[in-house]
Amino acid sequence: MLLDQQTGVRVYQFIVDRLEERRREQYPNGREEYEADWTAAHNLEKDFATAVHAADLVTAEQLLQELNRMAAPWRDHPHHPAGHALDGHQADATVPDSRS
């Protein structure tokens, strides 16, 4: 994955979408867990954007890895960011370097 702000936003938005789905499934329970997870994802994305803007690529890579760990429970989801090419289309795992 590229270390740019769009990458962080894409992973963050994927996580938030899954958290909202989980919250709807658990309704009326799960609000506190949702808020804690949303806050953690939001802070990671914000810190990632700051690191990218400061050209601190080591920190940006670490933060992106943390965002990807948060997204890991949904790795089989058809919209998981690791399964999409840079242009947003589903990557073809049979083509070398088609996953971004």
C-alpha positions as a Markdown table, in Angstrom:
| # | Residue | x | y | z |
|---|---|---|---|---|
| 1 | Met | 0.0 | 0.0 | 0.0 |
| 2 | Leu | 1.1 | 3.5 | -0.7 |
| 3 | Leu | 2.0 | 5.8 | 2.2 |
| 4 | Asp | -0.3 | 8.7 | 1.2 |
| 5 | Gln | -3.3 | 10.3 | 2.9 |
| 6 | Gln | -5.8 | 8.6 | 0.6 |
| 7 | Thr | -4.5 | 5.2 | 1.7 |
| 8 | Gly | -5.1 | 6.0 | 5.4 |
| 9 | Val | -8.5 | 7.4 | 4.7 |
| 10 | Arg | -9.5 | 4.3 | 2.6 |
| 11 | Val | -8.5 | 1.9 | 5.4 |
| 12 | Tyr | -10.0 | 4.1 | 8.1 |
| 13 | Gln | -13.3 | 4.3 | 6.2 |
| 14 | Phe | -13.4 | 0.6 | 5.7 |
| 15 | Ile | -13.0 | 0.1 | 9.4 |
| 16 | Val | -15.7 | 2.6 | 10.3 |
| 17 | Asp | -18.1 | 1.0 | 7.9 |
| 18 | Arg | -17.5 | -2.4 | 9.5 |
| 19 | Leu | -17.9 | -0.9 | 13.0 |
| 20 | Glu | -21.2 | 0.7 | 12.0 |
| 21 | Glu | -22.4 | -2.7 | 10.6 |
| 22 | Arg | -21.4 | -4.4 | 13.8 |
| 23 | Arg | -23.1 | -1.7 | 15.9 |
| 24 | Arg | -26.4 | -2.1 | 13.9 |
| 25 | Glu | -26.2 | -5.9 | 14.4 |
| 26 | Gln | -25.7 | -5.5 | 18.2 |
| 27 | Tyr | -28.2 | -2.7 | 18.7 |
| 28 | Pro | -29.2 | -1.7 | 21.3 |
| 29 | Asn | -26.0 | -3.0 | 22.8 |
| 30 | Gly | -22.4 | -2.3 | 21.7 |
| 31 | Arg | -22.4 | 1.4 | 21.8 |
| 32 | Glu | -19.4 | 1.7 | 24.2 |
| 33 | Glu | -17.4 | -0.8 | 22.2 |
| 34 | Tyr | -18.2 | 1.0 | 18.9 |
| 35 | Glu | -17.2 | 4.4 | 20.4 |
| 36 | Ala | -13.9 | 3.0 | 21.7 |
| 37 | Asp | -13.0 | 1.3 | 18.4 |
| 38 | Trp | -14.1 | 4.3 | 16.4 |
| 39 | Thr | -11.9 | 6.6 | 18.5 |
| 40 | Ala | -8.9 | 4.3 | 18.2 |
| 41 | Ala | -9.3 | 4.1 | 14.4 |
| 42 | His | -9.9 | 7.8 | 14.1 |
| 43 | Asn | -6.8 | 8.6 | 16.2 |
| 44 | Leu | -4.6 | 6.2 | 14.1 |
| 45 | Glu | -5.8 | 7.7 | 10.8 |
| 46 | Lys | -5.2 | 11.3 | 12.1 |
| 47 | Asp | -1.7 | 10.4 | 13.3 |
| 48 | Phe | -1.0 | 8.6 | 10.0 |
| 49 | Ala | -2.0 | 11.7 | 8.1 |
| 50 | Thr | 0.3 | 13.8 | 10.3 |
| 51 | Ala | 3.2 | 11.4 | 9.8 |
| 52 | Val | 2.7 | 11.4 | 6.0 |
| 53 | His | 2.5 | 15.2 | 5.9 |
| 54 | Ala | 5.7 | 15.4 | 7.9 |
| 55 | Ala | 7.4 | 12.8 | 5.6 |
| 56 | Asp | 7.9 | 10.6 | 8.6 |
| 57 | Leu | 7.6 | 7.4 | 6.6 |
| 58 | Val | 8.7 | 5.1 | 9.4 |
| 59 | Thr | 6.0 | 6.3 | 11.7 |
| 60 | Ala | 3.5 | 6.4 | 8.8 |
| 61 | Glu | 4.2 | 2.7 | 8.0 |
| 62 | Gln | 3.8 | 1.7 | 11.6 |
| 63 | Leu | 0.5 | 3.5 | 11.9 |
| 64 | Leu | -0.8 | 2.0 | 8.6 |
| 65 | Gln | 0.1 | -1.4 | 9.9 |
| 66 | Glu | -1.9 | -0.7 | 13.1 |
| 67 | Leu | -4.9 | 0.4 | 10.9 |
| 68 | Asn | -4.5 | -2.8 | 8.9 |
| 69 | Arg | -4.5 | -4.8 | 12.1 |
| 70 | Met | -7.8 | -3.2 | 13.0 |
| 71 | Ala | -9.2 | -4.1 | 9.6 |
| 72 | Ala | -7.9 | -7.7 | 9.8 |
| 73 | Pro | -11.0 | -9.3 | 11.3 |
| 74 | Trp | -12.8 | -8.4 | 8.1 |
| 75 | Arg | -10.0 | -9.6 | 5.7 |
| 76 | Asp | -12.6 | -11.8 | 3.8 |
| 77 | His | -14.9 | -8.8 | 3.2 |
| 78 | Pro | -15.2 | -8.0 | -0.5 |
| 79 | His | -14.3 | -4.3 | 0.1 |
| 80 | His | -11.2 | -5.0 | 2.3 |
| 81 | Pro | -8.6 | -2.4 | 1.3 |
| 82 | Ala | -5.8 | -5.0 | 1.0 |
| 83 | Gly | -7.8 | -6.7 | -1.8 |
| 84 | His | -8.1 | -3.7 | -4.0 |
| 85 | Ala | -5.8 | -2.2 | -6.6 |
| 86 | Leu | -4.8 | 1.5 | -6.4 |
| 87 | Asp | -7.6 | 2.5 | -8.7 |
| 88 | Gly | -10.2 | 0.9 | -6.4 |
| 89 | His | -10.8 | -2.2 | -8.5 |
| 90 | Gln | -10.5 | -5.7 | -7.0 |
| 91 | Ala | -6.9 | -6.9 | -7.4 |
| 92 | Asp | -6.2 | -10.1 | -9.3 |
| 93 | Ala | -4.2 | -12.4 | -7.1 |
| 94 | Thr | -3.0 | -14.3 | -10.1 |
| 95 | Val | -1.2 | -11.3 | -11.5 |
| 96 | Pro | 2.1 | -10.4 | -9.8 |
| 97 | Asp | 2.1 | -7.0 | -8.0 |
| 98 | Ser | -1.6 | -6.5 | -8.6 |
| 99 | Arg | -2.4 | -6.2 | -4.9 |
| 100 | Ser | -1.6 | -2.8 | -3.4 |
